[in-house]
Amino acid sequence: MASMRVHELAKEFDMTSKELLDKLNEMKIPAKSHASMLADAYVAKIRKNLEPEIKQRAGQLEAEEAAELAR
């Protein structure tokens, strides 16, 4: 797997670059902007640490979509 930019990973997680940069700052991962490159090891660590939040977001989206379809 190749290195990724912050904005690419944010898109994958369905969040803004700013939200992801805030999470990276909390995790002590160096990234200054949406265009910062993230090494493979960092990408794996981010995916592992954010997996529960990502699944929760996906669940919320599915629930919201189901509620809209029910209308």
C-alpha positions as CSV (number, residue, x, y, z in Angstrom):
1,M,0.0,0.0,0.0
2,A,1.3,3.4,-0.9
3,S,1.4,6.5,1.3
4,M,-1.8,8.5,1.5
5,R,-2.6,12.2,1.8
6,V,-4.7,13.4,4.7
7,H,-7.6,14.4,2.5
8,E,-7.7,11.0,0.8
9,L,-8.0,9.2,4.1
10,A,-10.5,11.7,5.4
11,K,-12.7,11.0,2.3
12,E,-12.4,7.3,2.9
13,F,-13.6,7.9,6.5
14,D,-16.4,10.2,5.4
15,M,-15.1,13.1,7.5
16,T,-13.5,16.5,6.7
17,S,-9.8,17.0,6.5
18,K,-10.0,19.3,9.5
19,E,-11.7,16.6,11.6
20,L,-9.1,14.1,10.7
21,L,-6.3,16.6,11.3
22,D,-7.7,17.1,14.8
23,K,-7.7,13.3,15.4
24,L,-4.2,13.0,14.1
25,N,-3.1,15.8,16.5
26,E,-4.6,13.9,19.4
27,M,-2.8,10.7,18.3
28,K,0.5,12.7,18.0
29,I,0.8,11.9,14.3
30,P,2.6,14.7,12.4
31,A,0.4,16.3,9.8
32,K,0.0,20.0,9.1
33,S,-2.5,20.2,6.3
34,H,-4.9,18.3,4.1
35,A,-2.1,17.6,1.6
36,S,0.4,16.1,4.2
37,M,1.6,12.7,3.3
38,L,1.0,9.9,5.8
39,A,3.4,6.9,5.9
40,D,1.9,3.4,5.7
41,A,2.6,2.7,9.3
42,Y,0.6,5.9,10.3
43,V,-2.2,5.0,8.0
44,A,-2.5,1.5,9.6
45,K,-2.4,3.0,13.1
46,I,-5.1,5.6,12.1
47,R,-7.4,3.0,10.7
48,K,-7.0,0.8,13.8
49,N,-7.7,3.7,16.2
50,L,-10.5,5.2,14.3
51,E,-12.3,2.0,13.3
52,P,-14.9,2.1,16.1
53,E,-15.8,5.8,15.3
54,I,-16.0,5.0,11.6
55,K,-18.3,2.1,12.2
56,Q,-20.5,4.3,14.5
57,R,-20.7,7.0,11.8
58,A,-21.7,4.4,9.2
59,G,-24.4,3.1,11.6
60,Q,-25.7,6.6,12.1
61,L,-25.8,7.3,8.4
62,E,-27.7,4.0,7.8
63,A,-30.3,4.9,10.5
64,E,-30.8,8.4,9.1
65,E,-31.2,7.0,5.5
66,A,-33.7,4.4,6.8
67,A,-35.7,7.1,8.6
68,E,-35.8,9.2,5.4
69,L,-37.0,6.2,3.3
70,A,-39.7,5.5,5.9
71,R,-41.2,9.0,5.4
